[in-house]
């Protein structure tokens, strides 16, 4: 009889632990999940000249903001895309390939 109560006690403990995980797990996961906000917008594909002008305009605006006291922005660019980072974190990705201009904004 003592062995039976031991098994029953372990089984009850296992069910209680499972119930706690099922009930408390989502609450804990929701409170510790990082907020990731991404805005994705697509436009018609830009010509090479339009894309270079867009890059240049953004570069000038970022330089003005950096001079005005904002943390420094970094721009990495290639023929069909460019990325803007601030403090090592991505802020904006602009890709002009695959038939459309894709703008991905990270953050708030």
LUMRORO-437281 format. One record per residue: x negated, y, z negated of N, C-alpha, C, CB in turn. Coordinates in steps of 0.02 Angstrom, whole numbers, padded with zeros to 5 digits, always signed. Glycine has a CB too. Layout:
REM residues N
XYZXYZXYZXYZ;...
This chain:
REM residues 108
-00041-00059+00000+00000+00000+00000-00043+00063+00000+00046+00000-00059;-00099+00058-00035-00143+00116-00038-00171+00133+00031-00200+00103-00088;-00188+00083+00071-00213+00094+00139-00161+00127+00183-00235+00028+00169;-00098+00108+00174-00044+00137+00213-00036+00211+00198+00022+00100+00201;-00039+00231+00134-00032+00301+00116-00092+00341+00142-00027+00309+00040;-00149+00311+00143-00209+00345+00170-00200+00360+00244-00271+00303+00159;-00175+00311+00283-00163+00322+00354-00110+00375+00365-00143+00257+00388;-00057+00372+00325-00003+00420+00331-00027+00490+00314+00056+00400+00285;-00070+00495+00264-00098+00560+00244-00143+00589+00300-00139+00554+00179;-00184+00546+00330-00227+00569+00385-00186+00590+00445-00277+00514+00405;-00134+00553+00458-00090+00569+00515-00055+00636+00503-00037+00513+00525;-00031+00647+00442+00002+00711+00425-00048+00768+00430+00032+00708+00354;-00109+00757+00408-00161+00808+00412-00178+00824+00485-00224+00786+00375;-00180+00773+00528-00194+00783+00599-00138+00823+00632-00203+00716+00635;-00075+00807+00615-00018+00845+00643-00019+00917+00619+00048+00811+00624;-00036+00927+00556-00038+00995+00529-00093+01036+00564-00051+00993+00453;-00151+01004+00576-00205+01039+00611-00185+01055+00683-00269+00996+00610;-00152+01008+00716-00130+01020+00785-00079+01077+00787-00100+00956+00814;-00033+01077+00739+00017+01130+00736-00016+01199+00725+00067+01116+00680;-00066+01201+00683-00101+01264+00671-00136+01289+00735-00153+01256+00615;-00167+01243+00771-00201+01261+00833-00151+01287+00884-00240+01202+00862;-00095+01253+00890-00044+01272+00940-00014+01340+00922+00011+01219+00944;-00001+01352+00858+00031+01414+00837-00019+01472+00832+00067+01405+00770;-00075+01460+00800-00123+01514+00789-00171+01525+00847-00162+01500+00728;-00182+01474+00888-00229+01480+00944-00215+01538+00991-00230+01417+00983;-00153+01543+01017-00138+01598+01062-00144+01667+01029-00069+01590+01090;-00127+01671+00965-00134+01735+00930-00207+01756+00925-00103+01731+00860;-00250+01709+00907-00321+01725+00902-00350+01740+00970-00359+01666+00869;-00332+01702+01020-00358+01713+01088-00337+01781+01114-00333+01658+01136;-00275+01801+01101-00251+01866+01126-00288+01924+01091-00176+01873+01115;-00303+01916+01028-00336+01971+00992-00410+01976+01008-00327+01962+00917;-00442+01924+01032-00514+01926+01046-00529+01927+01121-00548+01867+01015;-00478+01932+01163-00489+01932+01235-00511+02001+01257-00424+01910+01273;-00565+02007+01295-00587+02073+01318-00537+02101+01369-00657+02069+01349;-00527+02166+01366-00484+02199+01414-00522+02210+01479-00458+02267+01386;-00498+02183+01533-00529+02193+01598-00478+02224+01644-00557+02126+01627;-00491+02285+01664-00446+02319+01709-00480+02328+01775-00423+02387+01680;-00448+02304+01827-00475+02310+01895-00419+02334+01940-00504+02242+01920;-00433+02386+01978-00386+02411+02028-00415+02397+02097-00372+02488+02019;-00377+02363+02139-00400+02346+02207-00354+02380+02257-00400+02268+02218;-00385+02416+02304-00347+02451+02356-00380+02437+02423-00344+02528+02341;-00340+02425+02474-00366+02412+02541-00341+02465+02589-00345+02340+02566;-00385+02487+02634-00369+02536+02685-00391+02508+02752-00403+02605+02670;-00375+02544+02805-00399+02523+02871-00476+02528+02871-00369+02568+02928;-00507+02488+02913-00580+02489+02916-00605+02557+02940-00606+02433+02962;-00656+02584+02908-00685+02648+02927-00737+02637+02982-00717+02684+02867;-00746+02686+03024-00801+02683+03072-00866+02691+03033-00795+02738+03128;-00922+02675+03064-00987+02682+03030-00998+02754+03007-01044+02661+03077;-00979+02803+03049-00988+02873+03031-00944+02892+02972-00973+02918+03092;-00880+02871+02973-00835+02886+02917-00860+02855+02852-00764+02860+02933;-00886+02794+02857-00911+02760+02798-00972+02796+02770-00929+02687+02814;-01017+02818+02813-01077+02856+02791-01056+02922+02759-01125+02868+02850;-01005+02956+02788-00981+03018+02759-00951+03006+02690-00929+03050+02805;-00913+02952+02683-00884+02935+02618-00938+02924+02566-00839+02873+02624;-00990+02886+02585-01047+02874+02540-01079+02940+02520-01098+02828+02574;-01092+02983+02569-01124+03047+02555-01083+03091+02509-01138+03084+02620;-01017+03095+02523-00973+03135+02481-00972+03110+02409-00902+03135+02509;-00968+03045+02400-00968+03017+02332-01035+03028+02298-00952+02942+02334;-01089+03022+02334-01156+03034+02306-01161+03105+02279-01211+03020+02358;-01137+03154+02318-01139+03224+02296-01096+03234+02234-01115+03271+02353;-01036+03206+02234-00991+03213+02175-01022+03183+02113-00923+03180+02189;-01054+03124+02121-01085+03092+02063-01143+03132+02036-01108+03022+02081;-01182+03163+02081-01238+03205+02059-01212+03265+02021-01279+03228+02120;-01156+03294+02043-01127+03351+02007-01103+03331+01938-01068+03381+02047;-01072+03273+01933-01048+03249+01868-01107+03234+01822-01004+03187+01877;-01161+03207+01848-01219+03192+01808-01250+03256+01781-01271+03153+01848;-01250+03308+01823-01277+03373+01801-01232+03404+01749-01285+03421+01862;-01167+03392+01753-01119+03422+01706-01118+03388+01638-01049+03419+01736;-01163+03340+01626-01168+03309+01560-01140+03239+01555-01133+03351+01511;-01112+03213+01609-01087+03144+01608-01147+03097+01610-01037+03131+01667;-01140+03036+01584-01195+02988+01591-01212+02976+01664-01176+02921+01557;-01274+02961+01677-01299+02955+01745-01267+02896+01783-01374+02947+01745;-01250+02910+01846-01223+02859+01890-01278+02832+01934-01165+02887+01933;-01272+02769+01953-01320+02736+01998-01282+02712+02059-01356+02677+01962;-01307+02724+02118-01273+02700+02178-01320+02653+02216-01251+02759+02224;-01296+02593+02229-01331+02544+02269-01292+02537+02334-01338+02474+02232;-01327+02545+02390-01290+02544+02453-01324+02500+02505-01282+02614+02481;-01284+02477+02552-01307+02437+02609-01267+02461+02670-01298+02359+02598;-01273+02427+02726-01239+02449+02787-01163+02446+02782-01262+02406+02845;-01136+02397+02746-01063+02389+02746-01032+02396+02677-01045+02322+02774;-01070+02410+02626-01041+02418+02559-01085+02463+02516-01032+02349+02525;-01056+02487+02461-01095+02519+02410-01062+02507+02342-01104+02595+02424;-01104+02510+02290-01081+02500+02222-01102+02560+02180-01110+02434+02192;-01060+02578+02134-01077+02632+02087-01076+02602+02017-01028+02693+02094;-01130+02614+01980-01136+02590+01911-01147+02650+01865-01195+02539+01905;-01123+02644+01804-01136+02695+01753-01157+02659+01690-01072+02739+01741;-01217+02673+01667-01243+02639+01608-01250+02564+01617-01198+02653+01550;-01265+02542+01679-01274+02471+01692-01209+02433+01704-01310+02440+01637;-01152+02466+01696-01087+02432+01706-01058+02454+01773-01038+02448+01648;-01026+02408+01810-00996+02426+01874-00937+02473+01864-00974+02363+01912;-00933+02522+01908-00878+02570+01906-00836+02564+01969-00904+02642+01898;-00870+02558+02027-00835+02557+02091-00873+02515+02141-00826+02629+02117;-00836+02476+02180-00865+02438+02236-00824+02455+02297-00865+02360+02222;-00858+02477+02350-00824+02494+02413-00855+02450+02467-00831+02570+02430;-00814+02409+02500-00837+02363+02551-00800+02377+02616-00826+02288+02530;-00838+02390+02669-00810+02408+02734-00820+02352+02785-00840+02473+02760;-00809+02291+02765-00817+02234+02810-00751+02196+02813-00875+02188+02789;-00748+02145+02852-00689+02102+02858-00628+02139+02883-00674+02069+02791;-00637+02190+02924-00581+02223+02956-00543+02274+02915-00534+02173+02977;-00564+02287+02853-00532+02339+02813-00579+02365+02761-00468+02311+02780;-00563+02424+02736-00602+02454+02682-00571+02433+02616-00605+02533+02688;-00610+02400+02575-00586+02375+02511-00619+02415+02456-00602+02298+02503;-00579+02444+02410-00604+02483+02355-00583+02449+02290-00576+02557+02358;-00632+02430+02250-00620+02398+02186-00646+02444+02132-00653+02326+02183;-00601+02468+02089-00620+02511+02033-00615+02471+01968-00573+02575+02029;-00670+02471+01930-00673+02435+01867-00662+02483+01809-00742+02398+01859;-00631+02460+01757-00622+02502+01697-00552+02529+01693-00672+02560+01698;-00547+02587+01662-00481+02616+01646-00452+02654+01704-00486+02662+01587;
